[in-house]
Amino acid sequence: MTVLSFHPCFPGDRYIHCAGRSLTEDEKAAMEHASAVILHQACGPALYTEAQKRCRNVFPDFSTRFAWPGKIGQAELFSKIGVAHPETMTYKTVKVFSETHKDGRPSLDFPLVFKLDQADEGRGVFPLTGPEDMAPLLDKARAWERTGQTGFLLQRYVPPFFGVLRVVVVYKTFVAYWRVAGATTGFAVNIARGADIDDQAHPELKEKGIAAIQAVCEKTGINLAGFDLIFPADRPESDPLFLEINYYFGRRGLGGSERYYTLLTREINRWLKDRHIAA
């Protein structure tokens, strides 16, 4: 039995480095003869499609990631599977927004959150406090489109009870911690932009958040991702609201890269064992 890996931290029986190039016919054949294929988190849709087509056992399961891409796709996914999330409107282009709202005003009540579809680490997230904020943000979206990226969404702003709860799933392990605004944090409560980490506060809400993520993972097959949730400030006892799914996430909240890769290796071995595949 052969474990074929594309992840440098889990070499398996054979490791293939194919960043920036297409697979060779020999590498495709190796997938077909492998008992399992291990992919890296930055895996693109072409590599994932080849792996899924040629091998029964592929980790991680990125089917949902590529079927529902970006923040727009995630908002549509949340609606489809029936999980609570802030009221959201999505737009593939600025032109679509302008044609939908002739007066330049969204139909949702302010305050709102504006998110560029594929931006990460909080760089494409901005507040809209009133109609006067709309025009400059549409200009940002037009500039975004000129780079070849398109799409944005508007989301009703829900004040959080206590920061943003990040829940990371690595196969059967779930790790939860809070991201709370720090002294230099901007609107987006993101570690890369100065947010603080708190892994002790409100353990009962952390457990509730983990339970919500476990239910979603059972529905979707997601087994490697970081989910962002909030509990509304005016009703923290309610179900958490889903904000985003991050398939390529930072590791500081998990104790750094070394601890993360230790966890990942353990869980990949656990996944292989559950499939009766020798590592």
C-alpha positions as CSV (number, residue, x, y, z in Angstrom):
1,M,0.0,0.0,0.0
2,T,1.4,3.4,-1.0
3,V,0.7,6.8,0.5
4,L,1.4,9.4,-2.1
5,S,2.0,12.9,-0.6
6,F,2.1,16.4,-2.0
7,H,2.6,17.9,1.4
8,P,6.3,18.5,2.4
9,C,5.6,18.0,6.1
10,F,4.1,14.5,5.5
11,P,6.3,12.8,2.9
12,G,4.4,9.4,2.9
13,D,5.9,6.6,0.8
14,R,6.5,9.0,-2.1
15,Y,6.6,12.8,-2.1
16,I,5.9,14.9,-5.2
17,H,6.6,18.6,-5.4
18,C,4.6,20.1,-8.3
19,A,4.1,23.7,-7.3
20,G,3.9,25.9,-10.4
21,R,3.6,23.0,-12.9
22,S,1.2,20.4,-14.2
23,L,1.3,16.8,-13.2
24,T,3.3,14.4,-15.4
25,E,1.7,11.2,-16.7
26,D,3.9,9.2,-14.3
27,E,2.6,11.2,-11.4
28,K,-1.0,10.8,-12.5
29,A,-0.4,7.0,-12.8
30,A,1.1,7.1,-9.3
31,M,-2.2,8.6,-8.0
32,E,-4.1,5.7,-9.5
33,H,-1.9,3.1,-7.8
34,A,-1.8,4.9,-4.4
35,S,-3.9,3.8,-1.4
36,A,-4.1,7.4,-0.3
37,V,-3.2,10.9,-1.6
38,I,-2.2,13.6,0.9
39,L,-2.5,17.2,-0.4
40,H,-1.2,20.5,0.9
41,Q,-3.5,23.4,2.0
42,A,-2.6,25.6,-0.9
43,C,-3.8,22.8,-3.3
44,G,-5.5,24.2,-6.4
45,P,-8.6,22.8,-8.1
46,A,-6.7,21.1,-10.9
47,L,-4.6,19.0,-8.6
48,Y,-7.6,18.3,-6.3
49,T,-9.7,17.2,-9.3
50,E,-6.9,14.8,-10.5
51,A,-6.5,13.3,-7.0
52,Q,-10.3,12.8,-6.6
53,K,-10.6,11.2,-10.0
54,R,-7.7,8.8,-9.5
55,C,-7.7,7.8,-5.9
56,R,-10.5,6.8,-3.4
57,N,-8.8,8.3,-0.4
58,V,-7.8,11.9,-0.5
59,F,-7.0,14.2,2.4
60,P,-8.0,16.9,3.0
61,D,-11.6,16.9,1.6
62,F,-11.7,20.1,-0.4
63,S,-14.9,19.2,-2.3
64,T,-16.9,22.0,-0.5
65,R,-14.0,24.5,-0.9
66,F,-14.1,24.2,-4.7
67,A,-17.8,23.7,-5.1
68,W,-18.5,26.9,-3.1
69,P,-15.5,29.2,-3.7
70,G,-14.8,32.5,-2.0
71,K,-16.9,34.5,0.4
72,I,-19.8,34.6,-2.0
73,G,-19.8,30.8,-2.4
74,Q,-19.6,30.4,1.4
75,A,-22.6,32.7,1.9
76,E,-24.5,30.6,-0.6
77,L,-23.4,27.4,1.2
78,F,-24.5,28.7,4.6
79,S,-28.0,29.3,3.1
80,K,-28.1,25.9,1.4
81,I,-27.2,23.9,4.5
82,G,-29.4,26.1,6.8
83,V,-26.9,27.5,9.3
84,A,-27.3,30.9,10.9
85,H,-25.4,33.7,9.4
86,P,-25.7,37.5,9.1
87,E,-28.2,38.6,6.3
88,T,-26.1,38.8,3.2
89,M,-26.4,40.1,-0.4
90,T,-23.8,39.0,-3.0
91,Y,-22.7,40.7,-6.2
92,K,-20.5,39.1,-8.9
93,T,-19.5,42.6,-10.3
94,V,-20.0,46.3,-9.6
95,K,-22.2,46.4,-12.7
96,V,-24.5,43.8,-11.2
97,F,-24.8,46.0,-8.0
98,S,-25.5,49.1,-10.1
99,E,-28.2,47.4,-12.1
100,T,-29.8,46.0,-9.0
101,H,-29.7,49.2,-7.0
102,K,-30.3,52.1,-9.4
103,D,-30.0,54.7,-6.7
104,G,-26.6,53.3,-5.5
105,R,-28.0,52.3,-2.1
106,P,-28.2,48.6,-0.9
107,S,-31.6,47.3,0.3
108,L,-30.1,46.2,3.6
109,D,-30.2,48.6,6.5
110,F,-26.9,50.2,7.8
111,P,-24.5,49.5,9.4
112,L,-23.1,46.9,7.0
113,V,-19.9,45.1,6.3
114,F,-18.4,45.1,2.8
115,K,-16.2,42.1,1.8
116,L,-14.2,41.6,-1.4
117,D,-14.8,38.0,-2.5
118,Q,-11.3,36.5,-2.5
119,A,-9.4,38.8,-0.1
120,D,-7.9,37.3,3.0
121,E,-6.6,38.2,6.5
122,G,-9.1,41.0,6.8
123,R,-7.6,43.1,4.0
124,G,-10.8,43.3,2.0
125,V,-13.2,43.9,4.8
126,F,-14.6,47.4,5.5
127,P,-17.4,49.0,7.5
128,L,-20.3,50.8,5.9
129,T,-21.9,53.2,8.4
130,G,-24.1,55.0,5.9
131,P,-24.9,55.6,2.2
132,E,-21.9,57.9,1.9
133,D,-19.5,55.0,2.4
134,M,-20.9,53.1,-0.6
135,A,-19.3,55.0,-3.5
136,P,-15.6,54.7,-2.3
137,L,-16.1,51.0,-1.6
138,L,-17.5,50.5,-5.1
139,D,-14.3,52.2,-6.4
140,K,-12.3,49.6,-4.4
141,A,-14.4,46.9,-6.0
142,R,-13.7,48.3,-9.5
143,A,-10.0,48.4,-8.8
144,W,-10.3,44.8,-7.6
145,E,-11.9,43.9,-10.9
146,R,-9.0,45.4,-12.8
147,T,-6.7,42.9,-11.2
148,G,-8.8,40.1,-12.6
149,Q,-10.6,39.4,-9.3
150,T,-14.4,40.0,-9.1
151,G,-17.2,40.0,-6.6
152,F,-18.1,41.4,-3.3
153,L,-20.8,41.0,-0.7
154,L,-22.7,43.2,1.8
155,Q,-23.5,41.8,5.1
156,R,-25.6,43.1,8.0
157,Y,-23.2,44.1,10.8
158,V,-23.9,42.2,14.0
159,P,-22.0,43.4,17.0
160,P,-20.3,40.4,18.6
161,F,-20.6,39.5,22.2
162,F,-16.9,38.7,22.6
163,G,-14.8,39.0,19.5
164,V,-14.7,36.4,16.8
165,L,-14.5,32.7,17.6
166,R,-12.1,30.8,15.4
167,V,-12.7,27.0,15.3
168,V,-10.1,25.0,13.5
169,V,-10.9,21.5,12.4
170,V,-8.0,19.0,11.6
171,Y,-9.8,15.7,10.9
172,K,-11.3,14.7,14.2
173,T,-9.6,17.4,16.4
174,F,-11.4,20.8,16.9
175,V,-9.5,23.7,18.5
176,A,-11.3,26.9,19.4
177,Y,-10.0,30.3,20.5
178,W,-11.2,33.9,20.4
179,R,-9.8,36.8,18.3
180,V,-10.4,40.0,20.2
181,A,-9.6,43.6,19.2
182,G,-6.2,44.8,20.2
183,A,-4.8,48.3,20.5
184,T,-3.9,48.5,16.8
185,T,-6.7,46.3,15.4
186,G,-8.8,47.9,12.6
187,F,-12.4,47.0,11.8
188,A,-11.6,43.4,10.9
189,V,-10.7,41.5,14.0
190,N,-7.8,39.5,12.5
191,I,-4.6,38.3,14.1
192,A,-2.6,39.5,11.1
193,R,-3.9,43.0,11.7
194,G,-3.3,43.2,15.4
195,A,-6.0,41.2,17.1
196,D,-5.2,39.4,20.4
197,I,-5.8,35.7,21.1
198,D,-7.8,34.5,24.0
199,D,-8.2,30.7,24.4
200,Q,-9.7,30.8,27.9
201,A,-12.7,33.1,27.9
202,H,-16.3,31.8,27.7
203,P,-15.7,28.1,27.5
204,E,-19.4,27.4,27.3
205,L,-19.6,29.4,24.1
206,K,-16.5,27.8,22.7
207,E,-18.1,24.4,23.2
208,K,-21.3,25.6,21.6
209,G,-19.3,26.9,18.6
210,I,-17.4,23.6,18.3
211,A,-20.7,21.7,18.3
212,A,-22.0,23.9,15.5
213,I,-18.8,23.3,13.4
214,Q,-19.0,19.5,14.0
215,A,-22.5,19.5,12.6
216,V,-21.4,21.4,9.5
217,C,-18.4,19.2,8.9
218,E,-20.7,16.1,9.1
219,K,-22.9,17.7,6.4
220,T,-20.1,18.9,4.1
221,G,-17.2,16.5,4.7
222,I,-14.9,19.4,5.5
223,N,-11.9,18.1,7.6
224,L,-9.3,20.8,7.4
225,A,-10.4,24.5,7.8
226,G,-10.7,27.4,10.1
227,F,-14.3,28.6,10.7
228,D,-15.1,32.1,12.0
229,L,-18.2,32.6,14.2
230,I,-19.7,35.3,16.3
231,F,-22.3,35.3,19.1
232,P,-24.6,38.4,18.9
233,A,-24.0,40.9,21.6
234,D,-27.7,41.2,22.4
235,R,-28.3,37.5,22.6
236,P,-25.1,35.5,23.2
237,E,-27.2,32.5,24.3
238,S,-28.4,32.0,20.7
239,D,-26.9,29.9,18.0
240,P,-23.6,31.3,16.7
241,L,-23.6,33.1,13.4
242,F,-21.3,31.8,10.7
243,L,-19.0,34.4,9.0
244,E,-16.4,32.6,6.9
245,I,-14.5,29.4,6.2
246,N,-10.7,29.7,5.9
247,Y,-9.1,26.8,4.2
248,Y,-5.6,28.3,4.4
249,F,-5.4,29.7,7.9
250,G,-2.7,31.2,10.2
251,R,-1.2,29.1,12.9
252,R,-0.5,31.6,15.7
253,G,-3.7,30.8,17.5
254,L,-2.7,27.1,17.4
255,G,0.6,27.7,19.0
256,G,2.7,28.3,15.9
257,S,3.6,26.3,12.8
258,E,5.6,23.6,14.6
259,R,2.7,22.7,16.9
260,Y,0.3,22.9,14.0
261,Y,2.3,20.5,11.9
262,T,2.6,18.1,14.8
263,L,-1.2,18.2,15.1
264,L,-1.6,17.8,11.3
265,T,0.7,14.8,11.1
266,R,-1.1,13.1,14.0
267,E,-4.5,13.6,12.4
268,I,-3.4,12.4,8.9
269,N,-2.1,9.2,10.5
270,R,-5.4,8.9,12.4
271,W,-7.3,9.4,9.1
272,L,-5.1,6.7,7.4
273,K,-5.6,4.3,10.3
274,D,-9.4,4.8,10.1
275,R,-9.1,3.7,6.4
276,H,-6.9,0.7,7.3
277,I,-4.0,2.2,5.4
278,A,-0.5,1.9,6.7
279,A,1.5,5.1,6.9
